[in-house]
Amino acid sequence: MLTLLAASAGAPARLEPLERLAALLESGDTIWLDLDSPAQGDVDLLRTAFGFHPLALEDCTGHANHPKVDDYGAYLYLVVHGVVAAARRGEVQTAELDCFLGPRYLVTYHDGPFPTIDEIRRRCLEVPGALARGADWLLHTIVDQLADTFLDLIERMDEDVDALE
């Protein structure tokens, strides 16, 4: 599923047709394109609309990457991981989040639900002008929230260890 947020739009919109994205990219508006469980056509969109390097797209679709940052000149490609589910006792599920950061856009790419992304999207819609703060602010907010999910998990594990002792 593709979700597009633009600083001037204020509400998420399905990305149809492709011309709408091209117009937003030309407008200079800050945009956030989130790809959740993307299909092959969505990867083609990243290649055609944004012109992302084939190696970055290969890494993005491979989902076997360690955290990293690659500088492609016009944009940065980042791989980060976050907790997507954690029971008090039991399995912890993490997931990869691939990000493309340009001067006025952020593209996030992930397989399956990502609660952190959903929460930040909700905040962007509720707080007027949040997305207008820039794509770099948005990426910082996402990465900061992902770090917090690990800290929350470590705290719960610490409590479990204390209870066992």
Residue frames as qw, qx, qy, qz and C-alpha x, y, z in Angstrom:
[[0.000, 0.891, 0.454, 0.000, 0.00, 0.00, 0.00],
 [0.405, 0.272, 0.000, 0.873, 1.29, 3.44, -0.90],
 [0.211, -0.863, -0.416, 0.192, 0.53, 6.43, 1.31],
 [0.426, 0.383, 0.058, 0.818, 1.52, 9.93, 0.33],
 [0.261, -0.834, -0.350, 0.337, 1.58, 12.90, 2.68],
 [0.422, 0.489, 0.094, 0.758, 2.42, 16.40, 1.50],
 [0.238, -0.210, -0.405, 0.857, 3.04, 19.44, 3.68],
 [0.249, 0.039, -0.100, -0.962, 0.37, 21.43, 1.87],
 [0.480, -0.203, -0.724, -0.453, -2.15, 18.59, 1.55],
 [0.380, -0.349, 0.465, -0.720, -2.69, 17.83, 5.24],
 [0.847, -0.026, 0.363, -0.388, -4.28, 14.42, 4.61],
 [0.411, -0.243, 0.822, 0.310, -2.98, 11.12, 3.29],
 [0.669, 0.509, -0.074, -0.537, -3.81, 10.30, -0.28],
 [0.865, 0.095, 0.462, 0.170, -3.49, 7.20, -2.40],
 [0.166, -0.547, 0.488, 0.660, -0.78, 7.63, -4.96],
 [0.436, 0.388, 0.742, 0.330, -2.76, 7.59, -8.17],
 [0.891, 0.414, -0.017, 0.184, -1.88, 8.64, -10.77],
 [0.756, -0.114, -0.002, 0.644, 1.89, 8.89, -11.05],
 [0.257, 0.623, 0.151, 0.723, 1.57, 12.44, -12.41],
 [0.452, -0.851, -0.141, -0.227, 0.46, 13.63, -8.98],
 [0.785, -0.464, 0.057, 0.407, 3.75, 12.54, -7.45],
 [0.581, 0.271, 0.207, 0.739, 5.75, 14.16, -10.24],
 [0.037, -0.798, -0.205, -0.565, 3.85, 17.42, -9.72],
 [0.624, -0.780, -0.056, -0.004, 4.50, 17.33, -5.96],
 [0.786, -0.200, 0.119, 0.572, 8.19, 16.66, -6.50],
 [0.389, 0.466, 0.230, 0.761, 8.37, 19.65, -8.85],
 [0.247, -0.864, -0.280, -0.337, 6.43, 21.90, -6.46],
 [0.245, 0.479, -0.513, 0.669, 9.12, 21.92, -3.82],
 [0.699, -0.497, 0.042, -0.513, 6.59, 20.76, -1.22],
 [0.144, -0.390, 0.876, -0.245, 7.86, 18.43, 1.51],
 [0.833, -0.002, -0.285, -0.475, 6.47, 14.97, 0.85],
 [0.364, -0.332, 0.847, -0.202, 6.53, 11.61, 2.61],
 [0.767, 0.177, -0.440, -0.431, 5.87, 8.51, 0.56],
 [0.471, -0.341, 0.766, -0.274, 5.44, 5.35, 2.63],
 [0.663, 0.205, -0.617, -0.371, 5.46, 1.95, 0.93],
 [0.567, -0.270, 0.665, -0.404, 3.98, -0.80, 3.10],
 [0.678, 0.098, 0.728, 0.036, 4.31, -4.34, 1.68],
 [0.312, 0.645, -0.265, -0.645, 5.16, -2.94, -1.75],
 [0.864, 0.351, 0.360, 0.013, 4.59, -4.73, -5.04],
 [0.648, 0.012, 0.369, 0.666, 7.08, -4.83, -7.92],
 [0.230, 0.757, 0.371, 0.486, 5.28, -1.91, -9.57],
 [0.363, -0.928, -0.069, 0.045, 5.98, 0.19, -6.50],
 [0.662, -0.409, 0.309, 0.547, 9.70, -0.50, -6.83],
 [0.474, 0.426, 0.457, 0.620, 9.46, 0.58, -10.46],
 [0.079, -0.943, -0.265, -0.187, 7.87, 3.82, -9.22],
 [0.535, -0.756, 0.143, 0.348, 10.93, 4.48, -7.07],
 [0.620, -0.050, 0.457, 0.635, 13.16, 3.95, -10.07],
 [0.301, 0.574, 0.490, 0.583, 11.19, 6.12, -12.50],
 [0.167, -0.922, -0.276, -0.214, 9.82, 8.94, -10.32],
 [0.483, -0.850, 0.156, 0.143, 12.81, 9.40, -8.01],
 [0.598, 0.688, -0.393, 0.119, 15.64, 7.97, -10.10],
 [0.647, -0.625, 0.428, -0.085, 17.07, 5.95, -7.23],
 [0.153, 0.583, -0.782, -0.157, 20.26, 4.04, -7.96],
 [0.826, 0.033, -0.488, -0.281, 19.78, 0.34, -8.87],
 [0.470, 0.135, -0.756, 0.435, 22.10, -0.76, -6.03],
 [0.227, -0.110, 0.476, -0.843, 20.03, 1.16, -3.48],
 [0.751, 0.006, -0.117, -0.650, 16.85, -0.42, -4.85],
 [0.724, 0.124, -0.678, 0.009, 18.47, -3.86, -4.75],
 [0.197, 0.114, -0.722, 0.653, 19.41, -3.33, -1.09],
 [0.443, -0.077, 0.209, -0.869, 15.94, -1.99, -0.37],
 [0.832, 0.033, -0.236, -0.500, 14.17, -5.04, -1.76],
 [0.564, 0.268, -0.764, 0.161, 16.72, -7.54, -0.40],
 [0.655, -0.612, 0.026, -0.443, 15.81, -7.08, 3.28],
 [0.916, -0.209, -0.190, 0.286, 18.98, -8.67, 4.59],
 [0.368, 0.652, -0.194, 0.634, 20.87, -5.50, 5.40],
 [0.506, -0.399, -0.449, 0.619, 22.57, -4.30, 8.52],
 [0.019, -0.937, -0.237, 0.257, 21.95, -0.70, 9.58],
 [0.564, -0.035, 0.291, 0.772, 23.80, 1.65, 7.25],
 [0.221, 0.863, 0.132, -0.435, 23.83, 4.99, 5.49],
 [0.603, 0.153, 0.473, 0.624, 24.86, 5.38, 1.83],
 [0.082, 0.717, 0.023, -0.692, 25.35, 8.79, 0.25],
 [0.587, 0.410, 0.596, 0.364, 24.22, 8.91, -3.39],
 [0.256, 0.103, 0.195, 0.941, 24.82, 12.64, -3.76],
 [0.295, -0.340, -0.285, -0.847, 21.26, 13.83, -4.37],
 [0.761, -0.445, -0.088, -0.465, 19.85, 11.67, -1.56],
 [0.145, -0.431, 0.839, -0.299, 20.81, 9.40, 1.33],
 [0.784, -0.113, -0.529, -0.306, 19.80, 5.75, 1.58],
 [0.236, -0.446, 0.680, -0.531, 19.43, 4.46, 5.14],
 [0.688, -0.188, -0.683, -0.160, 18.65, 1.09, 6.62],
 [0.232, -0.370, 0.580, -0.687, 17.39, 1.03, 10.21],
 [0.447, -0.228, -0.861, -0.077, 15.60, -1.56, 12.31],
 [0.349, -0.325, 0.296, -0.828, 12.85, -1.23, 14.86],
 [0.150, 0.127, 0.929, -0.315, 10.69, -3.28, 17.18],
 [0.391, -0.152, -0.459, -0.783, 7.32, -4.00, 15.60],
 [0.785, -0.416, -0.257, -0.381, 5.97, -6.35, 18.28],
 [0.277, 0.318, -0.769, 0.481, 7.12, -7.38, 21.73],
 [0.699, -0.522, -0.434, -0.226, 5.24, -9.42, 24.28],
 [0.460, -0.792, 0.316, -0.250, 6.04, -8.96, 27.95],
 [0.502, -0.392, 0.764, 0.105, 7.57, -12.40, 27.82],
 [0.789, 0.406, 0.462, 0.007, 8.09, -14.06, 24.52],
 [0.645, 0.264, 0.368, 0.615, 9.29, -13.27, 21.10],
 [0.020, -0.737, 0.017, 0.675, 10.46, -9.89, 19.97],
 [0.640, 0.531, 0.458, 0.314, 9.83, -9.02, 16.36],
 [0.148, -0.638, 0.181, 0.734, 12.00, -6.49, 14.62],
 [0.642, 0.631, 0.413, 0.139, 11.68, -5.24, 11.09],
 [0.471, -0.081, 0.264, 0.838, 13.80, -3.39, 8.60],
 [0.232, 0.891, 0.296, -0.255, 12.92, 0.11, 7.49],
 [0.562, 0.136, 0.330, 0.746, 14.57, 1.40, 4.33],
 [0.029, 0.882, 0.260, -0.392, 14.62, 5.17, 3.90],
 [0.512, 0.371, 0.272, 0.725, 15.50, 7.50, 1.04],
 [0.186, -0.809, -0.272, 0.486, 16.07, 11.07, 2.21],
 [0.445, 0.474, 0.287, 0.703, 16.17, 13.86, -0.33],
 [0.131, 0.121, -0.168, 0.970, 16.10, 17.63, 0.12],
 [0.448, -0.069, 0.086, -0.887, 12.28, 17.77, 0.14],
 [0.840, -0.060, -0.321, -0.434, 11.17, 14.16, 0.41],
 [0.312, -0.356, 0.851, -0.229, 11.35, 11.06, 2.54],
 [0.779, 0.086, -0.472, -0.405, 10.50, 7.65, 1.13],
 [0.427, -0.363, 0.763, -0.323, 10.05, 4.82, 3.65],
 [0.703, 0.204, -0.585, -0.349, 9.86, 1.19, 2.56],
 [0.290, -0.286, 0.826, -0.389, 8.89, -1.76, 4.77],
 [0.449, -0.107, -0.824, -0.329, 7.19, -5.14, 4.64],
 [0.452, -0.487, -0.742, 0.089, 4.12, -5.37, 6.80],
 [0.308, -0.900, -0.230, -0.206, 2.73, -3.16, 9.56],
 [0.522, 0.159, -0.347, 0.763, 5.17, -0.84, 11.31],
 [0.308, -0.784, -0.518, 0.151, 3.57, 0.76, 14.41],
 [0.370, -0.486, -0.008, 0.792, 6.19, 3.52, 14.61],
 [0.112, 0.113, 0.509, 0.846, 5.40, 4.66, 11.07],
 [0.209, -0.631, -0.685, -0.297, 1.67, 4.58, 11.79],
 [0.391, -0.714, -0.379, 0.439, 2.14, 6.67, 14.94],
 [0.286, -0.359, 0.163, 0.873, 4.28, 9.30, 13.25],
 [0.015, 0.329, 0.635, 0.699, 1.89, 9.52, 10.30],
 [0.287, -0.736, -0.613, -0.018, -0.95, 10.12, 12.77],
 [0.381, -0.635, -0.166, 0.651, 1.06, 12.86, 14.49],
 [0.229, -0.055, 0.402, 0.885, 1.86, 14.53, 11.17],
 [0.120, -0.513, -0.660, -0.535, -1.85, 14.68, 10.40],
 [0.394, -0.745, -0.521, 0.138, -2.85, 15.95, 13.84],
 [0.384, -0.641, -0.030, 0.664, -0.22, 18.65, 14.24],
 [0.474, 0.864, 0.167, 0.010, -0.65, 21.43, 11.67],
 [0.235, 0.904, -0.354, 0.046, 2.59, 22.21, 9.88],
 [0.754, -0.462, 0.457, 0.093, 4.48, 19.20, 11.26],
 [0.826, 0.258, 0.375, 0.333, 5.48, 17.88, 7.85],
 [0.334, 0.910, 0.011, 0.243, 6.41, 21.38, 6.72],
 [0.490, -0.795, 0.336, 0.125, 9.33, 21.19, 9.17],
 [0.293, 0.681, -0.627, -0.239, 11.13, 19.19, 6.50],
 [0.910, 0.129, -0.376, -0.115, 12.03, 15.70, 5.39],
 [0.431, 0.355, -0.667, 0.494, 15.13, 15.68, 7.61],
 [0.382, -0.291, 0.470, -0.740, 12.99, 16.47, 10.66],
 [0.882, -0.007, -0.076, -0.465, 10.64, 13.65, 9.70],
 [0.787, 0.247, -0.545, 0.149, 13.48, 11.13, 9.37],
 [0.114, 0.367, -0.644, 0.662, 14.94, 12.24, 12.70],
 [0.620, -0.213, 0.274, -0.704, 11.55, 11.78, 14.34],
 [0.928, 0.085, -0.265, -0.247, 11.20, 8.26, 12.91],
 [0.642, 0.302, -0.605, 0.361, 14.70, 7.15, 13.92],
 [0.126, -0.373, 0.541, -0.744, 14.32, 8.69, 17.38],
 [0.781, -0.151, 0.135, -0.591, 11.04, 6.84, 17.91],
 [0.888, 0.179, -0.423, -0.029, 12.61, 3.57, 16.71],
 [0.347, 0.365, -0.657, 0.561, 15.42, 4.00, 19.24],
 [0.438, -0.302, 0.398, -0.748, 12.84, 4.58, 21.96],
 [0.907, -0.045, -0.177, -0.379, 11.14, 1.26, 21.13],
 [0.729, 0.211, -0.580, 0.297, 14.41, -0.55, 21.84],
 [0.035, 0.349, -0.554, 0.756, 14.86, 1.36, 25.10],
 [0.700, -0.226, 0.129, -0.666, 11.32, 0.44, 26.19],
 [0.920, 0.070, -0.370, -0.105, 12.05, -3.21, 25.41],
 [0.497, 0.307, -0.616, 0.529, 15.31, -3.15, 27.38],
 [0.295, -0.351, 0.409, -0.789, 13.48, -1.61, 30.34],
 [0.866, -0.133, -0.036, -0.481, 10.86, -4.37, 30.30],
 [0.835, 0.182, -0.493, 0.163, 13.58, -7.03, 30.08],
 [0.189, 0.387, -0.578, 0.693, 15.35, -5.43, 33.02],
 [0.590, -0.292, 0.259, -0.707, 12.13, -5.60, 35.04],
 [0.941, 0.016, -0.257, -0.222, 11.76, -9.28, 34.14],
 [0.626, 0.295, -0.581, 0.428, 15.35, -9.98, 35.25],
 [0.142, -0.386, 0.492, -0.768, 14.74, -8.14, 38.53],
 [0.801, -0.194, 0.065, -0.563, 11.59, -10.20, 39.13],
 [0.907, 0.131, -0.400, 0.025, 13.50, -13.43, 38.49],
 [0.361, 0.390, -0.601, 0.597, 16.29, -12.45, 40.87]]
